[in-house]
Amino acid sequence: MPAVTLAALLRNARQRLAEAGVDDPALEARLIVEHFSDTTQTQAITHPKCEVEADMADEVARAVERRAAGEPVHRILGYREFYGLKLMLSPETLEPRPDTETLVDLVLPVVRRIAAANGKCRILDLGTGTGAIALALLSVVPKAQAVATDISEDALETARLNADINFVAERFTALPSNWFQSVDGRFDMIVSNPPYIPTADLETLPREVREHDPRAALDGGRDGLSPYRLIAKEASGYLTREGLIAVETGYDQKAAVADIFATEGFEVLKAARDLGGRDRAMLFAPARGGRG
């Protein structure tokens, strides 16, 4: 491909993505062009006729075709922004989404309070993936420490990288573990965004999710609730006396998850909705009254 102007590159990318049925072709074209041509939105506005080198234009074209074929834009870029952090992605990590920021917002005041009162707050992040939840909390609360588990070594390596590039590696431990299996000690806060899609519903998910997010990070068992049962059953052995648990849930799972935790002796302290107004996160304490 010969050198083309930045304006033409953006226009062609936007048109191709629109033809492919991408929901927001203008935004995604801009993300792709900026990333692979090493340009900025300001340059596109102030210098639209500047020429982009042929090899960069070729990279843009290849990336656009990947997106047109259904690969999510952030998988193509290799990273996603989450809670102000840049998080690298890998094949065995779930792509962190804005809905999960609801869980961080729910937990953050509690983590701050515990850290201020005790001089530290120990966090256990179950099924960490990219490390998104733990790293977001560590980035805001300097006295917080986190142990983050996953069964995937690929995910753990990605989480370690993300801890490093976001300058919290000294307070972050990535631990190979199937849920609590290899965990030692007690924690002030247990957090998790577990798989919660019923197995039968996996094939109905959007193509971008179904074909590109790891199945292990999506499949919550027959009714989508298996991980919650495991967490609720075992968590008490890993909590400090004042310890709390917070989980992300599917939009229609609030009542069922509350019942699961109630069966194991926990009560709901607070629930939160995402930006779309859907039930998304829940905070639990052992049912012995008035904490949190």
Short mmCIF file of the C-alpha atoms (twelve columns), coordinates in Angstrom:
data_MODEL
# 
_entry.id   MODEL 
# 
loop_
_atom_site.group_PDB 
_atom_site.id 
_atom_site.type_symbol 
_atom_site.label_atom_id 
_atom_site.label_alt_id 
_atom_site.label_comp_id 
_atom_site.label_asym_id 
_atom_site.label_seq_id 
_atom_site.Cartn_x 
_atom_site.Cartn_y 
_atom_site.Cartn_z 
_atom_site.pdbx_PDB_model_num 
ATOM 1   C CA . MET A 1   0.000   0.000   0.000  1 
ATOM 2   C CA . PRO A 2   1.434   3.421   -0.945 1 
ATOM 3   C CA . ALA A 3   1.599   6.196   1.610  1 
ATOM 4   C CA . VAL A 4   -1.829  7.719   2.290  1 
ATOM 5   C CA . THR A 5   -3.025  10.716  4.245  1 
ATOM 6   C CA . LEU A 6   -4.194  10.296  7.804  1 
ATOM 7   C CA . ALA A 7   -7.650  11.544  6.826  1 
ATOM 8   C CA . ALA A 8   -7.931  8.957   4.054  1 
ATOM 9   C CA . LEU A 9   -6.756  6.190   6.334  1 
ATOM 10  C CA . LEU A 10  -9.408  7.072   8.904  1 
ATOM 11  C CA . ARG A 11  -12.113 7.412   6.277  1 
ATOM 12  C CA . ASN A 12  -11.316 4.060   4.657  1 
ATOM 13  C CA . ALA A 13  -11.155 2.270   8.000  1 
ATOM 14  C CA . ARG A 14  -14.454 3.767   9.142  1 
ATOM 15  C CA . GLN A 15  -16.161 2.802   5.886  1 
ATOM 16  C CA . ARG A 16  -14.878 -0.787  5.994  1 
ATOM 17  C CA . LEU A 17  -15.994 -1.275  9.614  1 
ATOM 18  C CA . ALA A 18  -19.399 0.233   8.883  1 
ATOM 19  C CA . GLU A 19  -19.813 -2.205  5.987  1 
ATOM 20  C CA . ALA A 20  -18.924 -5.055  8.371  1 
ATOM 21  C CA . GLY A 21  -21.665 -4.004  10.803 1 
ATOM 22  C CA . VAL A 22  -19.424 -2.827  13.650 1 
ATOM 23  C CA . ASP A 23  -21.536 -0.931  16.200 1 
ATOM 24  C CA . ASP A 24  -19.297 2.142   16.461 1 
ATOM 25  C CA . PRO A 25  -17.151 2.208   13.319 1 
ATOM 26  C CA . ALA A 26  -15.908 5.767   13.837 1 
ATOM 27  C CA . LEU A 27  -14.555 5.094   17.325 1 
ATOM 28  C CA . GLU A 28  -13.001 1.753   16.483 1 
ATOM 29  C CA . ALA A 29  -11.468 3.074   13.260 1 
ATOM 30  C CA . ARG A 30  -9.862  5.859   15.265 1 
ATOM 31  C CA . LEU A 31  -8.516  3.430   17.878 1 
ATOM 32  C CA . ILE A 32  -6.999  1.192   15.217 1 
ATOM 33  C CA . VAL A 33  -5.527  3.991   13.125 1 
ATOM 34  C CA . GLU A 34  -4.017  5.814   16.105 1 
ATOM 35  C CA . HIS A 35  -2.486  2.625   17.497 1 
ATOM 36  C CA . PHE A 36  -0.934  1.248   14.322 1 
ATOM 37  C CA . SER A 37  0.059   4.565   12.720 1 
ATOM 38  C CA . ASP A 38  1.431   6.067   15.943 1 
ATOM 39  C CA . THR A 39  -0.755  9.154   15.570 1 
ATOM 40  C CA . THR A 40  -3.212  10.975  17.822 1 
ATOM 41  C CA . GLN A 41  -6.716  12.357  17.568 1 
ATOM 42  C CA . THR A 42  -5.238  15.855  17.743 1 
ATOM 43  C CA . GLN A 43  -3.069  15.143  14.697 1 
ATOM 44  C CA . ALA A 44  -6.104  13.903  12.777 1 
ATOM 45  C CA . ILE A 45  -7.831  17.213  13.471 1 
ATOM 46  C CA . THR A 46  -4.907  19.590  12.982 1 
ATOM 47  C CA . HIS A 47  -2.930  17.755  10.265 1 
ATOM 48  C CA . PRO A 48  -5.388  15.527  8.391  1 
ATOM 49  C CA . LYS A 49  -3.312  15.633  5.201  1 
ATOM 50  C CA . CYS A 50  -0.115  14.366  6.789  1 
ATOM 51  C CA . GLU A 51  1.079   11.187  5.127  1 
ATOM 52  C CA . VAL A 52  1.251   7.861   6.935  1 
ATOM 53  C CA . GLU A 53  4.128   5.598   5.939  1 
ATOM 54  C CA . ALA A 54  3.214   2.662   3.757  1 
ATOM 55  C CA . ASP A 55  4.193   -0.031  6.263  1 
ATOM 56  C CA . MET A 56  2.034   1.584   8.962  1 
ATOM 57  C CA . ALA A 57  -0.865  1.909   6.529  1 
ATOM 58  C CA . ASP A 58  -0.501  -1.796  5.768  1 
ATOM 59  C CA . GLU A 59  -0.680  -2.612  9.482  1 
ATOM 60  C CA . VAL A 60  -3.824  -0.508  9.803  1 
ATOM 61  C CA . ALA A 61  -5.412  -2.314  6.864  1 
ATOM 62  C CA . ARG A 62  -4.645  -5.731  8.345  1 
ATOM 63  C CA . ALA A 63  -6.036  -4.707  11.723 1 
ATOM 64  C CA . VAL A 64  -9.206  -3.351  10.125 1 
ATOM 65  C CA . GLU A 65  -9.758  -6.653  8.343  1 
ATOM 66  C CA . ARG A 66  -9.310  -8.551  11.610 1 
ATOM 67  C CA . ARG A 67  -11.963 -6.349  13.199 1 
ATOM 68  C CA . ALA A 68  -14.271 -6.755  10.211 1 
ATOM 69  C CA . ALA A 69  -13.926 -10.527 10.640 1 
ATOM 70  C CA . GLY A 70  -15.207 -10.281 14.231 1 
ATOM 71  C CA . GLU A 71  -12.104 -10.001 16.407 1 
ATOM 72  C CA . PRO A 72  -12.700 -7.446  19.206 1 
ATOM 73  C CA . VAL A 73  -10.814 -4.199  18.755 1 
ATOM 74  C CA . HIS A 74  -9.051  -4.414  22.111 1 
ATOM 75  C CA . ARG A 75  -7.821  -7.931  21.329 1 
ATOM 76  C CA . ILE A 76  -6.304  -6.480  18.172 1 
ATOM 77  C CA . LEU A 77  -4.691  -3.621  20.087 1 
ATOM 78  C CA . GLY A 78  -3.496  -6.045  22.767 1 
ATOM 79  C CA . TYR A 79  -4.660  -4.013  25.738 1 
ATOM 80  C CA . ARG A 80  -7.654  -2.362  27.337 1 
ATOM 81  C CA . GLU A 81  -8.084  0.559   29.720 1 
ATOM 82  C CA . PHE A 82  -9.679  -0.320  33.058 1 
ATOM 83  C CA . TYR A 83  -10.118 2.021   36.012 1 
ATOM 84  C CA . GLY A 84  -7.484  4.335   34.582 1 
ATOM 85  C CA . LEU A 85  -4.969  1.511   34.104 1 
ATOM 86  C CA . LYS A 86  -3.593  0.086   30.885 1 
ATOM 87  C CA . LEU A 87  -4.031  -3.693  31.064 1 
ATOM 88  C CA . MET A 88  -2.409  -6.020  28.566 1 
ATOM 89  C CA . LEU A 89  -4.530  -8.897  27.274 1 
ATOM 90  C CA . SER A 90  -3.629  -12.480 26.381 1 
ATOM 91  C CA . PRO A 91  -5.525  -15.447 24.937 1 
ATOM 92  C CA . GLU A 92  -6.490  -16.862 28.353 1 
ATOM 93  C CA . THR A 93  -7.609  -13.614 29.972 1 
ATOM 94  C CA . LEU A 94  -11.110 -12.249 29.939 1 
ATOM 95  C CA . GLU A 95  -11.208 -8.775  28.439 1 
ATOM 96  C CA . PRO A 96  -11.975 -6.485  31.419 1 
ATOM 97  C CA . ARG A 97  -15.125 -4.463  30.869 1 
ATOM 98  C CA . PRO A 98  -16.619 -1.305  32.375 1 
ATOM 99  C CA . ASP A 99  -19.269 -3.357  34.228 1 
ATOM 100 C CA . THR A 100 -16.535 -4.743  36.474 1 
ATOM 101 C CA . GLU A 101 -15.579 -1.220  37.558 1 
ATOM 102 C CA . THR A 102 -18.864 -1.364  39.509 1 
ATOM 103 C CA . LEU A 103 -17.318 -4.031  41.732 1 
ATOM 104 C CA . VAL A 104 -14.191 -1.924  42.270 1 
ATOM 105 C CA . ASP A 105 -16.312 1.094   43.205 1 
ATOM 106 C CA . LEU A 106 -18.292 -1.015  45.686 1 
ATOM 107 C CA . VAL A 107 -15.202 -2.397  47.403 1 
ATOM 108 C CA . LEU A 108 -12.905 0.618   47.314 1 
ATOM 109 C CA . PRO A 109 -14.341 2.533   50.326 1 
ATOM 110 C CA . VAL A 110 -14.073 -0.595  52.470 1 
ATOM 111 C CA . VAL A 111 -10.485 -1.274  51.391 1 
ATOM 112 C CA . ARG A 112 -9.580  2.329   52.168 1 
ATOM 113 C CA . ARG A 113 -11.201 2.125   55.597 1 
ATOM 114 C CA . ILE A 114 -9.468  -1.128  56.527 1 
ATOM 115 C CA . ALA A 115 -6.084  0.120   55.304 1 
ATOM 116 C CA . ALA A 116 -6.459  3.349   57.274 1 
ATOM 117 C CA . ALA A 117 -7.472  1.512   60.453 1 
ATOM 118 C CA . ASN A 118 -4.979  -1.366  60.294 1 
ATOM 119 C CA . GLY A 119 -2.092  0.073   58.295 1 
ATOM 120 C CA . LYS A 120 -2.755  -2.464  55.541 1 
ATOM 121 C CA . CYS A 121 -5.543  -4.330  53.762 1 
ATOM 122 C CA . ARG A 122 -4.941  -7.867  52.481 1 
ATOM 123 C CA . ILE A 123 -6.980  -8.672  49.370 1 
ATOM 124 C CA . LEU A 124 -7.578  -12.059 47.749 1 
ATOM 125 C CA . ASP A 125 -8.682  -11.873 44.100 1 
ATOM 126 C CA . LEU A 126 -10.063 -15.216 42.921 1 
ATOM 127 C CA . GLY A 127 -9.806  -15.890 39.182 1 
ATOM 128 C CA . THR A 128 -7.829  -12.735 38.522 1 
ATOM 129 C CA . GLY A 129 -7.382  -12.919 34.738 1 
ATOM 130 C CA . THR A 130 -5.608  -9.705  33.745 1 
ATOM 131 C CA . GLY A 131 -5.447  -8.720  37.409 1 
ATOM 132 C CA . ALA A 132 -7.968  -5.952  36.767 1 
ATOM 133 C CA . ILE A 133 -9.824  -5.876  40.094 1 
ATOM 134 C CA . ALA A 134 -6.815  -6.317  42.369 1 
ATOM 135 C CA . LEU A 135 -4.630  -3.904  40.414 1 
ATOM 136 C CA . ALA A 136 -7.316  -1.219  40.357 1 
ATOM 137 C CA . LEU A 137 -7.594  -1.424  44.142 1 
ATOM 138 C CA . LEU A 138 -3.816  -1.416  44.656 1 
ATOM 139 C CA . SER A 139 -3.422  1.574   42.354 1 
ATOM 140 C CA . VAL A 140 -5.737  3.666   44.547 1 
ATOM 141 C CA . VAL A 141 -4.878  2.337   48.025 1 
ATOM 142 C CA . PRO A 142 -1.090  2.382   48.637 1 
ATOM 143 C CA . LYS A 143 -1.380  0.312   51.833 1 
ATOM 144 C CA . ALA A 144 -3.297  -2.506  50.142 1 
ATOM 145 C CA . GLN A 145 -1.686  -5.829  49.221 1 
ATOM 146 C CA . ALA A 146 -3.145  -8.509  46.963 1 
ATOM 147 C CA . VAL A 147 -2.821  -12.210 46.286 1 
ATOM 148 C CA . ALA A 148 -4.402  -13.042 42.935 1 
ATOM 149 C CA . THR A 149 -5.216  -16.597 41.869 1 
ATOM 150 C CA . ASP A 150 -5.900  -18.208 38.521 1 
ATOM 151 C CA . ILE A 151 -5.702  -21.706 37.051 1 
ATOM 152 C CA . SER A 152 -4.114  -20.328 33.864 1 
ATOM 153 C CA . GLU A 153 -0.376  -19.633 33.854 1 
ATOM 154 C CA . ASP A 154 -0.914  -17.461 30.778 1 
ATOM 155 C CA . ALA A 155 -3.338  -15.317 32.771 1 
ATOM 156 C CA . LEU A 156 -0.978  -15.139 35.750 1 
ATOM 157 C CA . GLU A 157 1.928   -14.040 33.552 1 
ATOM 158 C CA . THR A 158 -0.286  -11.350 32.062 1 
ATOM 159 C CA . ALA A 159 -1.401  -10.213 35.525 1 
ATOM 160 C CA . ARG A 160 2.243   -10.014 36.667 1 
ATOM 161 C CA . LEU A 161 3.090   -7.919  33.623 1 
ATOM 162 C CA . ASN A 162 0.159   -5.622  34.310 1 
ATOM 163 C CA . ALA A 163 1.215   -5.217  37.930 1 
ATOM 164 C CA . ASP A 164 4.688   -4.274  36.749 1 
ATOM 165 C CA . ILE A 165 3.675   -1.732  34.115 1 
ATOM 166 C CA . ASN A 166 1.247   -0.130  36.574 1 
ATOM 167 C CA . PHE A 167 3.901   0.123   39.321 1 
ATOM 168 C CA . VAL A 168 2.270   -2.069  41.990 1 
ATOM 169 C CA . ALA A 169 4.242   -5.295  41.487 1 
ATOM 170 C CA . GLU A 170 5.804   -5.160  44.964 1 
ATOM 171 C CA . ARG A 171 2.326   -5.439  46.521 1 
ATOM 172 C CA . PHE A 172 0.924   -8.032  44.097 1 
ATOM 173 C CA . THR A 173 1.390   -11.816 44.216 1 
ATOM 174 C CA . ALA A 174 0.078   -13.962 41.361 1 
ATOM 175 C CA . LEU A 175 -0.636  -17.470 42.645 1 
ATOM 176 C CA . PRO A 176 -1.433  -20.596 40.586 1 
ATOM 177 C CA . SER A 177 -4.531  -21.953 42.301 1 
ATOM 178 C CA . ASN A 178 -7.885  -23.498 41.516 1 
ATOM 179 C CA . TRP A 179 -9.963  -21.102 43.586 1 
ATOM 180 C CA . PHE A 180 -8.806  -21.497 47.236 1 
ATOM 181 C CA . GLN A 181 -6.814  -24.678 46.653 1 
ATOM 182 C CA . SER A 182 -3.278  -23.237 47.076 1 
ATOM 183 C CA . VAL A 183 -4.179  -20.192 49.181 1 
ATOM 184 C CA . ASP A 184 -2.745  -19.735 52.664 1 
ATOM 185 C CA . GLY A 185 -3.581  -17.176 55.319 1 
ATOM 186 C CA . ARG A 186 -6.511  -14.880 55.941 1 
ATOM 187 C CA . PHE A 187 -7.654  -11.777 54.119 1 
ATOM 188 C CA . ASP A 188 -9.539  -8.600  54.890 1 
ATOM 189 C CA . MET A 189 -11.294 -8.656  51.522 1 
ATOM 190 C CA . ILE A 190 -12.046 -11.453 49.067 1 
ATOM 191 C CA . VAL A 191 -13.087 -10.288 45.598 1 
ATOM 192 C CA . SER A 192 -14.027 -12.174 42.465 1 
ATOM 193 C CA . ASN A 193 -15.546 -11.766 39.047 1 
ATOM 194 C CA . PRO A 194 -16.221 -15.480 38.559 1 
ATOM 195 C CA . PRO A 195 -17.587 -17.206 35.455 1 
ATOM 196 C CA . TYR A 196 -21.359 -16.797 35.664 1 
ATOM 197 C CA . ILE A 197 -22.807 -17.671 32.246 1 
ATOM 198 C CA . PRO A 198 -24.931 -20.861 32.263 1 
ATOM 199 C CA . THR A 199 -23.250 -23.453 30.050 1 
ATOM 200 C CA . ALA A 200 -26.241 -23.698 27.723 1 
ATOM 201 C CA . ASP A 201 -26.145 -19.924 27.113 1 
ATOM 202 C CA . LEU A 202 -22.534 -19.749 25.945 1 
ATOM 203 C CA . GLU A 203 -23.442 -20.270 22.295 1 
ATOM 204 C CA . THR A 204 -25.874 -17.348 22.419 1 
ATOM 205 C CA . LEU A 205 -23.223 -14.818 23.456 1 
ATOM 206 C CA . PRO A 206 -22.093 -12.160 20.969 1 
ATOM 207 C CA . ARG A 207 -19.566 -13.433 18.459 1 
ATOM 208 C CA . GLU A 208 -16.800 -11.229 19.849 1 
ATOM 209 C CA . VAL A 209 -17.219 -12.825 23.282 1 
ATOM 210 C CA . ARG A 210 -18.021 -16.374 22.189 1 
ATOM 211 C CA . GLU A 211 -15.057 -16.719 19.848 1 
ATOM 212 C CA . HIS A 212 -12.410 -14.671 21.630 1 
ATOM 213 C CA . ASP A 213 -12.900 -14.691 25.412 1 
ATOM 214 C CA . PRO A 214 -11.671 -17.877 27.137 1 
ATOM 215 C CA . ARG A 215 -14.488 -20.317 27.834 1 
ATOM 216 C CA . ALA A 216 -13.128 -21.070 31.307 1 
ATOM 217 C CA . ALA A 217 -13.659 -17.433 32.277 1 
ATOM 218 C CA . LEU A 218 -17.285 -17.514 31.105 1 
ATOM 219 C CA . ASP A 219 -18.755 -20.931 31.949 1 
ATOM 220 C CA . GLY A 220 -20.442 -20.857 35.354 1 
ATOM 221 C CA . GLY A 221 -21.847 -24.369 35.136 1 
ATOM 222 C CA . ARG A 222 -25.362 -25.608 34.468 1 
ATOM 223 C CA . ASP A 223 -27.114 -22.640 36.087 1 
ATOM 224 C CA . GLY A 224 -24.220 -20.163 36.076 1 
ATOM 225 C CA . LEU A 225 -23.960 -20.275 39.865 1 
ATOM 226 C CA . SER A 226 -21.398 -23.009 40.556 1 
ATOM 227 C CA . PRO A 227 -18.499 -20.632 41.377 1 
ATOM 228 C CA . TYR A 228 -20.638 -18.703 43.871 1 
ATOM 229 C CA . ARG A 229 -21.457 -21.916 45.730 1 
ATOM 230 C CA . LEU A 230 -17.771 -22.773 45.994 1 
ATOM 231 C CA . ILE A 231 -16.730 -19.282 47.113 1 
ATOM 232 C CA . ALA A 232 -19.506 -19.027 49.693 1 
ATOM 233 C CA . LYS A 233 -18.785 -22.479 51.087 1 
ATOM 234 C CA . GLU A 234 -15.020 -22.027 51.534 1 
ATOM 235 C CA . ALA A 235 -14.528 -18.297 52.114 1 
ATOM 236 C CA . SER A 236 -14.935 -18.285 55.888 1 
ATOM 237 C CA . GLY A 237 -11.689 -20.214 56.279 1 
ATOM 238 C CA . TYR A 238 -9.777  -17.428 54.546 1 
ATOM 239 C CA . LEU A 239 -11.338 -14.312 56.062 1 
ATOM 240 C CA . THR A 240 -10.103 -12.282 58.991 1 
ATOM 241 C CA . ARG A 241 -12.594 -11.689 61.805 1 
ATOM 242 C CA . GLU A 242 -13.777 -8.486  60.119 1 
ATOM 243 C CA . GLY A 243 -13.290 -9.804  56.586 1 
ATOM 244 C CA . LEU A 244 -15.752 -9.216  53.739 1 
ATOM 245 C CA . ILE A 245 -16.496 -10.749 50.341 1 
ATOM 246 C CA . ALA A 246 -17.498 -8.967  47.127 1 
ATOM 247 C CA . VAL A 247 -18.487 -10.572 43.826 1 
ATOM 248 C CA . GLU A 248 -19.642 -9.512  40.409 1 
ATOM 249 C CA . THR A 249 -22.875 -11.165 39.250 1 
ATOM 250 C CA . GLY A 250 -24.958 -11.493 36.151 1 
ATOM 251 C CA . TYR A 251 -27.738 -8.917  35.863 1 
ATOM 252 C CA . ASP A 252 -30.422 -11.458 36.827 1 
ATOM 253 C CA . GLN A 253 -28.546 -13.380 39.541 1 
ATOM 254 C CA . LYS A 254 -28.790 -11.077 42.565 1 
ATOM 255 C CA . ALA A 255 -31.447 -13.013 44.465 1 
ATOM 256 C CA . ALA A 256 -29.928 -16.413 43.714 1 
ATOM 257 C CA . VAL A 257 -26.437 -15.333 44.773 1 
ATOM 258 C CA . ALA A 258 -27.799 -13.752 47.957 1 
ATOM 259 C CA . ASP A 259 -29.518 -17.056 48.807 1 
ATOM 260 C CA . ILE A 260 -26.317 -19.040 48.189 1 
ATOM 261 C CA . PHE A 261 -24.300 -16.838 50.535 1 
ATOM 262 C CA . ALA A 262 -27.102 -16.779 53.133 1 
ATOM 263 C CA . THR A 263 -27.044 -20.584 53.208 1 
ATOM 264 C CA . GLU A 264 -23.345 -20.400 54.133 1 
ATOM 265 C CA . GLY A 265 -23.888 -17.789 56.861 1 
ATOM 266 C CA . PHE A 266 -23.328 -14.504 55.011 1 
ATOM 267 C CA . GLU A 267 -25.544 -11.450 54.702 1 
ATOM 268 C CA . VAL A 268 -25.694 -8.772  52.007 1 
ATOM 269 C CA . LEU A 269 -24.207 -5.487  53.190 1 
ATOM 270 C CA . LYS A 270 -24.631 -3.632  49.937 1 
ATOM 271 C CA . ALA A 271 -25.426 -4.214  46.275 1 
ATOM 272 C CA . ALA A 272 -24.547 -2.025  43.304 1 
ATOM 273 C CA . ARG A 273 -25.801 -1.499  39.769 1 
ATOM 274 C CA . ASP A 274 -23.729 -0.833  36.683 1 
ATOM 275 C CA . LEU A 275 -24.020 2.217   34.429 1 
ATOM 276 C CA . GLY A 276 -26.849 0.502   32.572 1 
ATOM 277 C CA . GLY A 277 -28.861 0.227   35.802 1 
ATOM 278 C CA . ARG A 278 -28.455 -3.559  36.028 1 
ATOM 279 C CA . ASP A 279 -27.622 -5.453  39.223 1 
ATOM 280 C CA . ARG A 280 -23.895 -6.131  38.982 1 
ATOM 281 C CA . ALA A 281 -22.009 -6.436  42.303 1 
ATOM 282 C CA . MET A 282 -22.653 -7.542  45.890 1 
ATOM 283 C CA . LEU A 283 -20.790 -7.106  49.185 1 
ATOM 284 C CA . PHE A 284 -21.183 -9.740  51.934 1 
ATOM 285 C CA . ALA A 285 -20.210 -10.149 55.586 1 
ATOM 286 C CA . PRO A 286 -20.612 -13.081 57.972 1 
ATOM 287 C CA . ALA A 287 -24.134 -12.773 59.391 1 
ATOM 288 C CA . ARG A 288 -23.254 -11.496 62.790 1 
ATOM 289 C CA . GLY A 289 -24.508 -7.926  62.404 1 
ATOM 290 C CA . GLY A 290 -23.773 -4.416  61.368 1 
ATOM 291 C CA . ARG A 291 -20.299 -4.298  59.834 1 
ATOM 292 C CA . GLY A 292 -19.082 -2.751  56.559 1 
# 
